[in-house]
Structures are given as structure tokens and as C-alpha cells.
Amino acid sequence: MQALQKAQRFIDAANEQKQEEKLANAEEDVMAAIKMRPSTPVYPLASRRKDSVDRLQYSDETRRAIILLQRLIRGRADQNMMFEGKEKRLDLITELRATEEWRRQSELPEERMLIENY
């Protein structure tokens, strides 16, 4: 009887641990889905007095450089997301390519029908 109770406690502890892992994974999934990108900040132009023409030109160049840098970073983030998606689906891509290769090499109509159904 004690052996059964000990085994049951062990099973209960393992089930609780699995539940905690599921909750932790669920929270991570929710946080991953919420990723939001901040809006591009807008920088006010310097005053348009004659003595501040150099400052205005410098401010405009700085603003353009900031926007270019943000575009580059966001483009790289998109590339990384595409790469991660490709890596996740690499098995499916390989399977599709193999199926296409089998289709090209099949000579008998039965083989072609079997590949089409696959």
C-alpha cells in the first residue's frame, strides 16, 4: 500500500511539473504574439531664423540619418523573421522538393498516380 501511495505522489508531482511548464510556455507564446514595434519618432525642425540655417541643415541631416537607420534595422528584423520561418518549415520544404523530384523521375502511370495521391 505504501508503495502505491509513493508511486501516486511521484505521478502527481510529475503532472504538476508538466502543468507548470505548460503555463510557462503559454505565457511565452502570448508575449511573443504581442511584439509591437514603436512608432518612428518625429523630431521638430529648428527655428527658421537666418542665424540658425546651419543648425537647420544639421537637424535635417540627422533626422534623415535616423530614419535611414530605423529602416535598415526594421528590414533586417524582417529578414530574420523570414529566415526563422524558413528554418521552422525546412522539413516540409525538403519533402516538397523530394516529391517533385520523384514526380519527374517516375516512368510508370501507377507511380505517377501514387505520387499525386501522396
C-alpha positions, 0 to 999 in steps of 0.5 A: 500500500505504501508503495502505491501511495509513493508511486501516486505522489511521484505521478502527481508531482510529475503532472504538476511539473508538466502543468507548470511548464505548460503555463510557462510556455503559454505565457511565452507564446502570448508575449511573443504574439504581442511584439509591437514595434514603436512608432518612428519618432518625429523630431521638430525642425529648428527655428527658421531664423537666418542665424540658425540655417546651419543648425537647420541643415544639421537637424535635417541631416540627422533626422534623415540619418535616423530614419535611414537607420530605423529602416535598415534595422526594421528590414533586417528584423524582417529578414530574420523573421523570414529566415526563422520561418524558413528554418521552422518549415525546412522539413516540409520544404525538403519533402516538397522538393523530394516529391517533385523530384520523384514526380519527374523521375517516375516512368510508370502511370501507377507511380505517377498516380501514387505520387499525386495521391501522396 
